[in-house]
Amino acid sequence: MKNFNKQKEVIICIDSDGCVMDTMNIKHEKCFGPDAVQIFQIEERERFLSLWNEINLFSETRGCNRFKGLVLTLERYGYQGDINQLKTWVNNTKELSNRALKQVLEQSSSADLILALQWSEQVNQNISAIKEKFKAFPNIKENLAFIKRFADVAVVSAANNEAIIDEWGKNNLLENVDIVFGQDQGSKAHSLNTLKSYGYLPENILMVGDSPGDLNSAIEAGVRFFPILCNAENESWQLLVLEALGKLIYGKFSNSDQQCLIEQFQHNLSKVK
């Protein structure tokens, strides 16, 4: 970030999983959920995994930070262990990351925080083991190259930075990216607010995302939002490149345009399973 300089008046901020990388389902179904079952010794595996997928893939909490998703699922499941310290940390920390969790554990240790870190590190290891299967959605490279002609491009994701660099690099996408904000930089809203310090006007910052968390981050930061609809990713990208981008560049992205996109996003999410 130290070497980043604003080049264009508009910046397009893009989430990774579920927007650029077709990785949401495989990561949750093969790593996040099953690893939680193992680490937290969940007895009713299938019920827990069903809840995990509902919370993290098929509801208004789709795409939430992994630690938030963990707490929500453990609570919905009725986990009998003590997770009070974990809940307190999730609700109050400024940075939901392994690094931040390790810092807390250096000050005071608790069993639930230790398990959460063990789970998160195991998830990273298992994601790394299957990463060769990760592919970008069709035409993403071409779409990014087109956007880069008219706007600066940022990755704004809750994924860990190493995974973002690895996945985008292997798909030859980083050449059209100016800056990466990952888990290590804090929340998405914080990252979007940081971009204002580089000189972008709020109405010239567009958050492209597939989850309600992306929408909420855009609202919190006071910037624009464009949805990548689950199960209609290719069509969403076409709309972004052929219509929304031009409106944003020429100052024609209206409040009614924004409201229409949000309504389409919420309607699509309500029927996704």
N, C-alpha and C positions, 0 to 999 in steps of 0.2 A: 504493500500500500504506500510505502514511502516514495516510490518512484512513479506513482500514478498522478497524471495531470489531466484535467478536463480538456477535451478536444472539441466536442460538439455541445450544442445547447441542450440536447435531450440525452437521457441515459435510460436504457432498457435493462431492468434488473430481473434476472431469470432464476427461478428455483431449479434444482437439479432433478431429484427423484420425482418421477411422475410428470415432469414437464419436458425435460430434455432426455433424460435417461429412463428407459422402460424397465425400471427396477423396483418400483414400489411393492408389487405383489410378491416377487421372489424374495426380497429381503425380509419382509415380515413373515411370510409363510415358511421360509426355510431357516431363518436365523433369529429374528427378534422374539417371536412367540415361543418356538421350541427351546431356545436357550433360557428363557424365563422359566419355563416348566422345569427344566433341569436344575437351574441354580436355586430357585425358590422351592424346590421339591413339591411341586403341584401334584395333587393326587388325581383330580378329575381333568386329565389332559385335554380331552376333546372339548369339554365345556369351556375351559380356560382359553384354548386356541380360538374357539368360535368368538368369544368375547374380545380377545385380542384383535382379531381381524375386523370385527364390527367397529371397535373404537378407533383403530389406527388406519383403516382403509375405507370403511363404508358408512361413515357418519360425519357429523359436523366437526368431529375432532380429527378427521383424516389429516395426516401429515404433521401432527403435533410432535414436539420434541420427544425423543425416546424415553426420557425419564418421566415426563408427564404422562406419556402413554402407559408406562409401567405402573405408576401409582394408580391411574384410573382403572386399569384392568385388575390389579390386585384388589382394589376396593370393590369393584363390581362383582368379582369372583367370590368375595368373602374370605379373603386370606386371613388366617388366624394368627400369623406372626405379627410382631410389633414393627410397624413401619412409620412410627411417629417422627423419628429423626429424618427419615427420607422425605416425608411429606413436608416437614418444616423447611428442609433445604430446597426442595423443588419450588415451594411457594415464595421463597424469599431471596434466593440467590440471583445475582445479576447475570450469571453465566452458567447455563446448563451444559456442562461438558465434563469429560473425564478429568481434565486438568483442574477444573474448579473443585470437583469432588475430592480429588487427591489432596488438595490444599486444606479442605475441611477435615479430612481424616488425619492430617498431620497435627491438627489442633486438638481434636477429640474424636475418639473412635466409637463406633456403634455397629452392632451386627448388621442392621438393615442397610447402612451406608456401605459397609464392606461388601455385602452381597450385590448391591446395585452396581458398584464399580466392577466387581468380578463379572457380573452379567454383561455389562457394557463392553468390557475388554474382550470377552469371549465372542460377543456379537461381531466386533470389529475383525477378530481373527477369522471367524467363519465366513463373513462377507468377503474377506480377502481371498479365502479358499475357493469361492465360487465366482469370483469377479470376471473370469473369462467368459461367463455367460451373459454379462451385462452389455446391452446394446442401446444405442440411442434410437429414438423414434425416427422413422423414415424422413429424409430430406432436411434433417436438423442442420447439418453442416451448411447446406445451401441457404437455408433460412437465416442462419446467423451471419453468414457472409453478406447477405443482402441488407440486413439490419445494420451491420457495422459500417456500411457506406454512408448512412444517414444519422447514426446515433452512436454514442459510447455504449459499451456492453459490460454489465457486471453480473457475476454469479452471486446470488443472495440465497443461501441455503442453510438449513439446520444440520446438514450432514457434516461429518468431520472433514477437515481441510484436506487431509491426505487422500481420502477416498475421492473427493471432488477432483483434485488434480490428476489422480490416477485414471479415473473413469473418463473424464473429458479429454485427457491427453491421449489415451488409447483410441479414442474415436476422432482424433484430429480436430478437436473443437476449440482448443485453447488459443489458437492463432487469431480467433475472432473475439477474444475476451480481453478486456482492459484491466479488470480487477476482480478478485475473488474474496467474498465475505462468507466464511463458513462458521462452523460451530465455535471455533476459537475466537471469533470476533464478537460473540454475544448474540443477542436476539436479532431477528430479521428487522424488527422495528428500529432497533438501535443502529443497525447497518444502514437502513434507509435514511435515518436522520443524519448519520455520518456523512452521507453523500452530499447533503445540503452544504456542508462546510467546504466542499470543493467548488461551490458556486452554482450548483443547479437549483433552479426554481422548483418548488414542490410540484407544480403542474407539469413540469418537464421530466419528472421521474415516474417511470411506469414499472410497477411490480407485476411480473408475469408468474402466476402460480396456479396450482391445482387443488389447493386445500383452503378451508376456511381460515386457517392460521395465516396464510398468505394475505387473504383479504383483510383480516383484522390488523395485520402488521401495516398494511398500506393505509388503512383508516387511521391507525394510531399515529403514523408518521405524517399523515396529511398529504399523501401522494396518490397517484392514479393506480388502478388495478385492472389487469386483463386476465381472465380465466382461461386456463387450459382444461377443457372438459374431459373428465374421465370417460374412457371408451369413445371419445371423439377428438383425440389429440391432433390428428392430421388436419382435420377441418378447422380446429381452433388456431393452429399455426398459420393456415392459409388466411384466415380472417385477420390475424395479427399483422401479417406481412402486407397483405393487399389492401387493407382498409384502416385498421386502427393506427398503424405506424404513421401513415400519411396525415391522418387527423391530428395526431400528437405533434408532429413536426411543424405543421402549419397553424397550430393553435385552434383547431376545429374540434378537439375532443371535448364534447360538451358534458354537462352534468346529466343530461338525459341519456347520452350514450353510455355513461358510466352506470347509471341505474339499470339500464336495459341489460348490460353485461352481467351485473350482479344478480339480477333476477334469473337470467338464463343459467348462471352458475349454480344458484341455489336450487332451481328446479331440477337440473341435471343430477346434482348430488342426492336429492331426495329419492331418485329412482335407480341409483347405482347399487348393484349388489354383485 
